[in-house]
Amino acid sequence: MQTRKGYADGRWGQIHYTQCGEGLPLVLVHQSPTDSVQFARAMAPLAERGIHAIAIDIPGFGGSDGPEAPPTIADYAHIVPAVLDALGIPQAAVCGHHTGAVLVTEAALQSPSRVGKVVLHGPLPMDDAERVAWRQHLAYEKEWNPRWDGSHLAEAWARRHGAQAEWSDIEAFHANFVHGLLAGSRLWYAHDAVMTYAHEAAMAQLGQPTLILANTGDVIYGYSKKARELYPHFAYAELEGGTIDCIDEMPEAWAEAVATFVKA
């Protein structure tokens, strides 16, 4: 199944996206730090299930131009209607993973007429203390800089590897690692925006049909369980196993769960 690349005009320049298939439009937004390569293995399975999959690079990541100063989640959220405008699509479902889940939530609140359904894979219903702790934990991203001896690459690899107890797919790990490095000095922007955004309050405002999607091997799986308790009116689906790279590791099962909800 062939994928096609394109660009939309955004607040900070061009927004890069990849699309595949025909049918119900679904905007996909990745975790950080990586880019839409995260969805590369899932695009064809989604298309085979009657989904027009549209994967966006968050500004500053992948092929999208980025801001010169750290944005907020509210700033980032404009990318969803911007890409839909470029493609002439009046309304689409949205699906985000980790950082992407936070971003598509805000996009659904800002542009409710443009978003029909919402899929949140790995939502982040944190309290203020948890957000502060996570922000401190991720502070190393602000200090990341290239070094002539290449030691910065080994350090970044070790940090990502240490984020999970076990990994199952080194090709997926490597692809997301390399694509994450492309953010350069903007590496920390998206995580920082997430940790200053009250996702639990935003989720409570969603009026669209919403699916909380979880995988049991996700390092933040506990937040998905918390979201299920906080928002029992949302649909819930769970995949067994997987890691942070769940979408790459089990694209068929993931696409089936997402497409089933979007097409219901």
C-alpha positions in Angstrom: 0.0 0.0 0.0 1.6 3.2 -1.2 2.1 6.2 1.2 2.2 9.8 -0.1 3.9 12.7 1.5 2.8 16.3 1.6 3.0 19.6 3.4 0.5 22.0 5.0 1.1 25.6 6.0 1.3 26.1 9.7 2.1 28.7 12.3 5.9 28.2 12.1 6.2 27.1 8.5 5.4 23.9 6.8 3.9 20.9 8.5 4.9 17.5 7.1 2.5 14.6 6.8 2.2 11.2 5.3 -1.0 9.6 4.2 -2.2 6.2 3.0 -5.4 4.7 2.0 -9.0 5.8 1.3 -12.0 5.9 3.5 -12.7 7.4 6.9 -10.0 10.1 7.6 -7.9 9.6 10.8 -5.2 12.0 11.9 -2.3 10.3 13.7 0.1 12.3 16.1 3.2 10.7 17.5 4.9 10.5 20.8 8.1 12.5 21.5 10.9 12.5 20.7 10.4 10.8 17.4 8.2 11.7 14.4 5.5 10.1 12.2 7.9 7.2 11.4 6.3 5.7 14.5 3.2 4.9 12.4 5.1 3.7 9.3 4.2 0.0 9.9 0.6 0.8 10.8 -0.3 2.9 7.8 -1.0 0.0 5.4 -3.0 -2.1 8.0 -5.2 0.9 8.7 -5.7 1.5 5.0 -6.7 -2.2 4.5 -9.4 -1.6 7.1 -11.0 1.3 5.2 -9.1 4.2 7.0 -7.5 7.2 5.3 -4.5 7.4 7.6 -2.8 10.8 7.9 0.3 10.9 10.1 1.7 14.3 11.1 5.2 15.4 12.2 4.8 17.6 15.3 6.5 21.0 14.5 10.2 20.8 15.2 10.2 17.0 14.6 10.7 15.0 11.4 10.1 17.1 8.3 8.0 19.9 10.0 9.4 23.3 10.5 9.6 24.2 14.2 9.1 27.2 16.5 12.0 29.3 17.7 10.7 29.4 21.3 9.0 26.6 23.3 5.3 26.4 22.4 2.4 25.2 24.5 0.1 22.3 23.7 -2.5 24.9 22.8 0.0 26.3 20.2 0.9 22.8 18.8 -2.8 21.9 18.4 -3.3 24.0 15.3 -1.6 21.4 13.2 -4.7 19.2 13.1 -7.0 21.7 11.4 -4.1 23.0 9.3 -3.5 19.6 7.7 -7.2 18.9 7.3 -7.5 22.2 5.5 -4.6 21.3 3.2 -6.3 18.1 2.3 -9.8 19.5 2.0 -11.2 17.3 4.7 -14.0 18.9 6.8 -13.8 16.5 9.7 -11.7 13.5 10.8 -11.1 11.3 13.8 -7.8 11.9 15.7 -5.5 9.5 17.4 -2.5 10.4 19.5 0.2 8.4 21.4 1.7 9.7 24.6 2.6 13.4 23.7 0.3 12.9 20.7 -2.6 11.9 22.9 -2.3 15.2 24.8 -2.0 17.2 21.6 -5.1 15.7 19.9 -7.1 16.2 23.0 -6.4 20.0 22.8 -7.1 19.9 19.1 -10.5 18.3 19.7 -11.3 21.0 22.3 -10.1 23.9 20.0 -11.8 22.6 16.9 -14.7 20.5 17.9 -16.4 20.7 14.5 -13.3 19.3 12.8 -12.8 16.3 15.1 -15.4 13.4 15.1 -13.8 10.8 17.3 -10.8 10.7 19.6 -8.3 7.9 20.3 -6.0 8.4 23.2 -3.2 5.8 23.4 -1.4 6.4 26.6 -3.2 9.4 28.1 -1.6 11.4 31.0 -4.0 12.2 33.7 -1.4 13.5 36.2 -1.7 15.7 39.3 0.4 18.8 39.7 3.1 17.0 41.7 3.5 14.3 39.2 3.8 16.9 36.4 6.6 18.7 38.3 8.4 15.4 39.0 8.2 14.3 35.3 9.4 17.7 34.2 12.4 17.5 36.4 13.1 13.9 35.3 13.0 15.0 31.6 15.3 18.1 32.2 18.2 16.2 30.7 16.6 16.8 27.2 17.4 20.5 27.6 21.1 19.8 28.2 21.5 17.4 25.2 24.1 18.7 22.7 26.3 17.1 20.1 29.9 16.2 21.0 32.8 15.6 18.7 33.5 12.2 20.3 29.9 11.0 19.7 29.3 10.2 23.3 26.0 12.1 23.2 24.6 9.4 20.9 25.6 6.6 23.3 24.1 8.6 26.2 20.8 9.2 24.4 20.6 5.5 23.4 21.2 4.4 27.0 18.5 6.7 28.3 15.9 5.5 25.9 16.9 1.9 26.5 16.6 2.4 30.2 13.1 3.7 29.9 11.7 0.2 29.7 12.6 -3.1 31.4 12.5 -5.0 28.2 12.4 -4.3 24.4 11.2 -6.6 21.6 12.1 -4.8 18.3 15.5 -3.3 17.8 14.6 -2.0 14.3 11.7 0.0 15.7 13.8 1.2 18.6 16.6 2.3 16.3 14.2 4.1 13.9 12.5 6.1 16.6 15.8 6.9 18.3 17.3 8.2 15.0 14.2 10.2 14.1 14.1 11.7 17.6 17.6 13.1 17.2 16.4 15.2 14.2 14.7 17.6 16.6 18.2 18.8 17.7 18.0 21.8 20.1 14.2 21.5 20.1 14.3 18.0 21.5 12.7 19.0 24.8 10.0 21.3 23.5 7.2 18.8 23.2 7.7 17.0 26.5 8.0 20.4 28.3 4.7 21.5 26.8 3.1 18.2 27.9 4.3 18.7 31.5 2.6 22.1 31.7 -0.7 20.9 30.4 -3.5 19.5 32.6 -4.5 16.5 30.5 -6.9 15.2 33.1 -9.0 18.4 33.1 -8.9 18.6 29.3 -10.1 15.0 28.9 -13.1 15.8 31.1 -14.2 18.4 28.6 -14.2 16.1 25.6 -17.6 15.8 24.0 -16.6 13.5 21.1 -16.8 9.7 21.4 -13.4 8.8 22.9 -11.4 5.6 23.2 -8.7 5.1 25.8 -6.2 2.6 24.2 -3.6 1.0 26.4 -0.9 -1.7 26.1 0.1 -3.5 29.3 3.8 -3.2 28.7 3.8 0.5 28.3 5.9 2.3 30.9 3.0 4.7 31.6 0.3 1.9 31.5 -0.8 3.0 35.0 -2.0 6.3 33.7 -4.3 4.5 31.2 -5.8 2.5 34.0 -6.3 5.8 36.0 -8.0 7.4 32.9 -10.3 4.4 32.7 -11.4 4.9 36.3 -11.8 8.7 35.9 -13.7 8.6 32.6 -15.9 5.4 32.7 -18.0 6.8 29.9 -15.1 6.5 27.4 -14.6 3.3 25.5 -11.6 1.3 26.6 -9.3 -1.2 24.7 -6.2 -2.9 25.9 -3.4 -4.7 24.0 -1.3 -7.3 25.8 2.4 -6.5 26.1 4.3 -4.1 23.9 6.5 -1.3 25.0 6.7 2.5 24.3 7.1 1.3 20.7 3.8 -0.7 20.8 2.5 0.7 17.5 5.7 -0.4 15.7 5.8 -3.8 17.5 2.2 -4.9 16.9 0.9 -2.8 14.0 -1.9 -5.3 12.9 -3.4 -5.6 16.4 -3.1 -1.9 17.0 -4.6 -1.0 13.7 -7.5 -3.4 14.3 -8.3 -1.8 17.7 -8.1 1.8 16.3 -10.1 1.1 13.1 -12.8 -0.9 15.0 -13.5 2.2 17.1 -13.2 4.8 14.4 -15.6 2.8 12.1 -18.1 1.8 14.8 
